[in-house]
Amino acid sequence: MNEELEHINQIKENKKLDESLSFLYDKHSRIYYKIIHKYFSSEKYMAKKIELLQECKYHIYFAAIEFDFSKKTKFSSYLANKARWICLNFFNQEKRKSRLEDQPEDVNEDESSSLIPFVIKKEKFKKIFEEIERASDERVAKIFKIRYFDTSTNKLTSWKDVSSQLSLSVQGCINIHNKFLKKLQSKIDK
């Protein structure tokens, strides 16, 4: 086991923390600082940038605790990704805050008017399903079912998987899908 992995193990086992953390800090702090400087290049969030720079050892410590040896990644890559996600999460939170602040404070619509957009969307969704089922090309329903609904994750099924299940080319599936969408859009907009 190389020296870096020994220090990560010592941190995980709560042994020689100062020595191991100092080693990892000396070896990897530059990559952490580089990522923070990259994402906080403007002056707008200078206070957050300074805070993150001061927390470098803290984030290296938790990166060592969370680091999974079985993933076959380098610790430096893991730390860089962790720093990147810290930055991205901060900016996403800032976006949400600004959207909430932009909304008017005294929105006193009655509840029935707020349900109207929901009902309209539900009706359109129902109409889309009916059109998919009524499509003259039976492959349309199969493509939409596999691509959007036969998945255990929140991700779309890849076109490669769709095409292999239907014994069609990837481009053939995309063409059938897009052709149907164009036809559907004209019917739904009416």
Buried (B, 14 or more C-beta within 10 A) or exposed (E): EEEBEEBBBBBBEEEBBEEBBBBBBEBBBEBBBEBBEEBBEEEEBEEBBEEBBEBBBEBBBBBBEEBEEEEEEEBBEBBBEBBBEBBEEBEEEEEEEEEEEEEEEEEEEEEEEEEEEEEEEEEEEEEBEEBBEEBEEEBBBBBBBBBEEEEEEEEEBEBEBBBEBBEBEBEBBBEBBEEBBEBBEEEEEE
